[in-house]
Amino acid sequence: MNLNDAQIERYSRHIILGNVGVEGQEKILAGKVLIIGTGGLGAPVALYLAAAGLGTIGLVDGDVVDLSNLQRQVIHFTPDVGRPKVLSAKDKIAAINPDVRVITYETRVAAANIAGIIKDYDFIVDGTDNFAAKFLINDACVLGGKPFSHGGILRFDGQTLTYVPGQACYRCVFTAPPPKGAVPTCSQAGILGAVAGMLGTIQAAEVLRFLIGKGELLVNRLLVFDALNMNFRTVKFARNPACPVCGERPSITTLVDAEPAVCDLKSRGRG
């Protein structure tokens, strides 16, 4: 791949980086990344990957833009309320960088469709907001041999890890979804809008470093931060031989849909 003059100018701040250069930028331009969820996390991931010149971005989301989304989902604007999120996001990506190819999937991932959606991508980004989807993405990526970035946010907190085949997966840390009623969603407990941006940009950086093959990814490490007090910590962990999906004797060999573990705050006296 030969960069033209416009690309050399556009990506000049990457090209002058010793660990990126022309070769690294060419790898980014050739990359194919799927973002599942174009909300609080998927929005900054998509914007930064588009600006970086990622060759192909896939967007998966079955929702439409709601007014309450705009507090944190920065890829959507007020006139987009009521529009499918994937189409709203596609327009913004085109406005940032028309060279980026965008493939949209106006649907939710499920056991029946996720393997077919992820199969042609180099890297998967989990930008979903429920545990059922997160465990499904993990299992599909492990079984399909796909690297992915997990991200989760709530209130002032964020967490992320990166999986690559052969290393510890999300289930090595969190074996199964929490019981129904145990953990609230952002719509129930709230989320500081900037927290989504903080974590989403970390996930975008993981994608880019994976594509150029530089630096130490968050593999076998869980990055956790508390934005209220601005504390960051990294928890190291190892692949669990008893993991139900990537362990020595896996019990999960096919994909199944799980019921979202929705927490009813009112029933717990917190509404």
ZAKELUM-994627 format. One record per residue (C-alpha): x, y, z. Coordinates in Angstrom, 1 decimal, decimal comma, always signed. Example, Ala and Ser with C-alpha at 12.3 -4.5 7.8 and 13.67 -1.06 7.14 Angstrom:
NODE     px     py     pz
NODE  +12,3   -4,5   +7,8
NODE  +13,7   -1,1   +7,1
This chain:
NODE     px     py     pz
NODE   +0,0   +0,0   +0,0
NODE   +1,4   +3,4   -1,0
NODE   +0,2   +6,5   +0,8
NODE   -0,9   +9,4   -1,4
NODE   +0,0  +13,0   -0,6
NODE   -3,3  +13,7   +1,2
NODE   -2,8  +10,6   +3,4
NODE   +0,7  +11,5   +4,2
NODE   -0,5  +14,9   +5,4
NODE   -3,6  +13,6   +7,2
NODE   -1,6  +10,9   +9,1
NODE   +1,6  +12,9   +9,5
NODE   +1,5  +12,9  +13,3
NODE   +1,3   +9,1  +13,2
NODE   +4,0   +8,8  +10,6
NODE   +6,6  +10,7  +12,6
NODE   +6,0   +8,5  +15,6
NODE   +8,9   +6,0  +15,9
NODE   +6,7   +3,1  +16,8
NODE   +4,2   +3,8  +14,0
NODE   +5,8   +5,3  +10,9
NODE   +4,6   +4,6   +7,4
NODE   +4,5   +0,9   +8,0
NODE   +2,3   +1,2  +11,1
NODE   -0,1   +3,6   +9,3
NODE   -0,4   +1,2   +6,4
NODE   -1,4   -1,6   +8,9
NODE   -4,0   +0,7  +10,3
NODE   -5,3   +1,5   +6,8
NODE   -5,6   -2,2   +6,1
NODE   -7,3   -3,0   +9,4
NODE  -10,9   -4,3   +9,8
NODE  -12,4   -3,7  +13,3
NODE  -16,0   -4,4  +14,4
NODE  -17,6   -2,3  +17,1
NODE  -20,5   -3,9  +18,9
NODE  -22,6   -1,1  +20,4
NODE  -22,5   +2,5  +19,2
NODE  -23,3   +4,1  +22,5
NODE  -21,1   +5,5  +25,3
NODE  -18,1   +3,3  +24,6
NODE  -18,6   +2,7  +20,9
NODE  -18,9   +6,4  +20,1
NODE  -15,4   +7,5  +21,1
NODE  -13,9   +4,2  +19,8
NODE  -15,5   +4,8  +16,3
NODE  -14,5   +8,5  +16,2
NODE  -10,8   +7,9  +17,1
NODE  -10,5   +4,9  +14,8
NODE  -12,0   +6,8  +11,9
NODE   -9,6   +9,7  +12,6
NODE   -6,7   +7,3  +12,7
NODE   -7,5   +6,0   +9,2
NODE   -8,8   +2,5  +10,0
NODE   -9,6   +0,8   +6,7
NODE  -12,9   -0,8   +7,6
NODE  -15,2   -0,2  +10,6
NODE  -18,1   -2,4  +11,3
NODE  -20,9   -1,0  +13,5
NODE  -23,5   -3,3  +15,2
NODE  -26,4   -1,8  +17,1
NODE  -30,2   -2,3  +16,9
NODE  -31,2   +0,9  +18,8
NODE  -32,2   +4,3  +17,7
NODE  -30,8   +7,6  +19,2
NODE  -32,6   +8,8  +22,3
NODE  -32,3  +12,3  +23,8
NODE  -30,8  +10,8  +27,0
NODE  -28,0   +9,2  +25,0
NODE  -26,5  +12,6  +24,0
NODE  -25,0  +13,2  +27,5
NODE  -22,2  +10,7  +26,7
NODE  -22,7   +9,2  +23,2
NODE  -20,7  +11,9  +21,4
NODE  -21,0  +10,5  +17,9
NODE  -24,7  +11,3  +17,9
NODE  -26,1  +14,9  +17,7
NODE  -29,5  +16,4  +18,6
NODE  -30,9  +16,1  +15,0
NODE  -30,1  +12,4  +15,1
NODE  -32,7  +11,6  +17,8
NODE  -35,0   +8,8  +16,5
NODE  -32,5   +7,7  +13,8
NODE  -30,8   +4,3  +13,9
NODE  -27,5   +4,6  +15,8
NODE  -25,5   +2,8  +13,2
NODE  -26,6   +5,2  +10,5
NODE  -26,0   +8,3  +12,7
NODE  -22,5   +7,0  +13,5
NODE  -21,8   +6,2   +9,9
NODE  -22,5   +9,8   +8,9
NODE  -20,0  +11,2  +11,5
NODE  -17,3   +8,7  +10,5
NODE  -17,7   +9,8   +6,8
NODE  -17,5  +13,5   +7,9
NODE  -14,2  +12,8   +9,8
NODE  -12,6  +10,6   +7,2
NODE  -14,4   +9,7   +3,9
NODE  -11,7   +7,1   +3,1
NODE  -13,0   +4,8   +5,9
NODE  -15,3   +2,0   +4,8
NODE  -18,2   +1,6   +7,1
NODE  -20,3   -1,6   +7,3
NODE  -23,5   -1,3   +9,3
NODE  -25,5   -4,1  +11,1
NODE  -28,8   -2,6  +12,3
NODE  -29,4   -5,5  +14,8
NODE  -28,4   -6,8  +18,2
NODE  -25,9   -9,5  +18,5
NODE  -27,3  -12,9  +19,4
NODE  -26,2  -16,5  +19,4
NODE  -27,7  -17,0  +16,0
NODE  -25,8  -14,2  +14,2
NODE  -22,7  -13,2  +16,1
NODE  -20,3  -15,8  +14,6
NODE  -21,2  -14,7  +11,1
NODE  -20,8  -11,0  +11,9
NODE  -17,4  -11,2  +13,6
NODE  -15,7  -13,7  +11,2
NODE  -14,3  -11,2   +8,7
NODE  -12,8   -8,7  +11,2
NODE   -9,3   -8,5  +12,7
NODE  -10,4   -7,2  +16,1
NODE  -13,7   -6,9  +18,0
NODE  -14,6   -4,1  +20,4
NODE  -17,3   -4,7  +23,1
NODE  -19,1   -1,5  +23,6
NODE  -22,3   -3,1  +24,9
NODE  -24,1   -2,2  +28,2
NODE  -25,4   -5,5  +29,5
NODE  -23,8   -8,7  +30,8
NODE  -25,6  -11,1  +28,5
NODE  -24,0   -9,4  +25,5
NODE  -20,6   -9,2  +27,1
NODE  -20,5  -12,9  +27,8
NODE  -21,8  -13,7  +24,4
NODE  -19,1  -11,6  +22,7
NODE  -16,4  -13,2  +24,9
NODE  -17,6  -16,7  +24,0
NODE  -18,0  -16,0  +20,3
NODE  -14,5  -14,5  +20,1
NODE  -12,9  -17,3  +22,1
NODE  -14,6  -20,0  +19,9
NODE  -13,9  -18,0  +16,8
NODE  -10,3  -17,2  +17,6
NODE  -10,9  -13,4  +17,5
NODE   -9,1  -10,9  +19,7
NODE  -11,3   -8,3  +21,4
NODE  -11,5   -5,5  +23,9
NODE  -13,9   -5,6  +26,8
NODE  -15,2   -2,4  +28,3
NODE  -17,6   -1,7  +31,1
NODE  -18,8   +1,5  +32,8
NODE  -21,1   +2,5  +35,6
NODE  -21,5   +5,7  +37,6
NODE  -17,9   +7,0  +37,9
NODE  -16,2   +3,6  +37,3
NODE  -14,7   +1,9  +34,3
NODE  -12,9   -1,3  +33,5
NODE  -11,3   -2,9  +30,5
NODE   -9,2   -5,9  +29,4
NODE   -8,0   -7,2  +26,1
NODE   -8,3  -10,9  +25,0
NODE   -6,0  -12,5  +22,4
NODE   -6,3  -16,2  +21,5
NODE   -4,4  -18,4  +23,8
NODE   -4,5  -16,0  +26,8
NODE   -7,0  -15,4  +29,6
NODE  -10,5  -14,4  +28,6
NODE  -13,3  -12,4  +30,2
NODE  -14,7  -15,6  +31,8
NODE  -11,4  -16,4  +33,4
NODE  -12,1  -13,3  +35,6
NODE  -15,9  -13,3  +35,7
NODE  -17,1  -16,9  +35,3
NODE  -20,8  -16,1  +34,7
NODE  -23,2  -13,2  +34,5
NODE  -24,3  -11,8  +37,9
NODE  -27,7  -13,0  +39,2
NODE  -30,7  -11,1  +38,1
NODE  -31,1   -8,0  +40,3
NODE  -27,5   -7,8  +41,4
NODE  -26,1   -5,0  +39,2
NODE  -28,0   -1,9  +37,9
NODE  -27,5   -0,5  +34,4
NODE  -26,3   +3,0  +33,5
NODE  -30,0   +4,0  +32,8
NODE  -30,8   +3,0  +36,4
NODE  -27,7   +4,0  +38,4
NODE  -26,3   +6,8  +36,1
NODE  -23,0   +7,4  +34,4
NODE  -20,7  +10,4  +34,3
NODE  -20,6  +11,1  +30,6
NODE  -16,8  +11,7  +30,5
NODE  -16,2   +8,2  +31,9
NODE  -17,5   +6,7  +28,7
NODE  -15,0   +8,9  +26,8
NODE  -12,1   +7,9  +29,1
NODE  -12,7   +4,2  +28,7
NODE  -13,6   +4,4  +25,0
NODE  -10,3   +6,1  +24,1
NODE   -8,4   +3,5  +26,0
NODE  -10,2   +0,8  +24,0
NODE   -9,3   +2,7  +20,8
NODE   -5,7   +2,8  +21,8
NODE   -5,7   -0,9  +22,4
NODE   -7,1   -1,5  +18,9
NODE   -4,4   +0,7  +17,2
NODE   -1,6   -0,9  +19,2
NODE   -2,8   -4,3  +18,3
NODE   -2,9   -3,4  +14,6
NODE   +0,6   -2,0  +14,6
NODE   +2,0   -4,7  +16,8
NODE   +3,6   -2,3  +19,3
NODE   +3,4   -1,9  +23,1
NODE   +2,0   -4,1  +25,8
NODE   -1,7   -4,8  +25,5
NODE   -4,0   -5,2  +28,4
NODE   -3,7   -9,0  +28,1
NODE   -4,0  -10,9  +31,3
NODE   -4,6   -7,5  +33,0
NODE   -7,8   -5,8  +34,1
NODE   -7,5   -2,0  +34,1
NODE   -9,9   -0,4  +36,6
NODE  -10,4   +3,3  +37,3
NODE  -12,5   +5,5  +39,6
NODE  -13,1   +8,8  +37,9
NODE  -14,6  +10,4  +41,1
NODE  -11,2  +10,3  +42,8
NODE   -9,2   +9,7  +39,6
NODE   -7,6   +6,5  +40,8
NODE   -6,3   +3,9  +38,3
NODE   -5,1   +0,4  +39,1
NODE   -4,2   -2,7  +37,1
NODE   -5,1   -6,2  +38,3
NODE   -3,1   -9,0  +36,9
NODE   -4,7  -12,4  +36,4
NODE   -3,9  -15,7  +34,6
NODE   -5,7  -18,0  +32,3
NODE   -8,0  -20,2  +34,3
NODE   -7,6  -23,9  +33,5
NODE  -11,1  -24,4  +34,7
NODE  -12,6  -21,6  +32,5
NODE  -15,8  -22,9  +31,0
NODE  -14,9  -21,6  +27,5
NODE  -11,1  -21,4  +27,2
NODE  -10,1  -23,9  +29,8
NODE   -8,7  -27,4  +29,5
NODE  -12,1  -29,0  +29,5
NODE  -14,5  -26,4  +28,3
NODE  -18,2  -26,8  +29,0
NODE  -19,2  -24,0  +26,6
NODE  -18,7  -25,3  +23,0
NODE  -21,7  -23,6  +21,3
NODE  -23,2  -20,1  +21,7
NODE  -26,4  -19,5  +23,6
NODE  -28,4  -16,4  +24,5
NODE  -28,6  -15,5  +28,2
NODE  -31,3  -13,4  +29,7
NODE  -30,0   -9,9  +30,6
NODE  -29,5   -9,5  +34,3
NODE  -31,5   -6,4  +34,9
NODE  -31,5   -4,9  +38,4
NODE  -34,8   -3,5  +39,7
NODE  -33,6   -0,6  +42,0
NODE  -37,0   +0,1  +43,2
NODE  -37,5   -3,3  +44,6
NODE  -34,3   -2,9  +46,5
NODE  -35,4   +0,3  +48,1
NODE  -33,1   +2,5  +46,0
NODE  -35,6   +4,0  +43,6
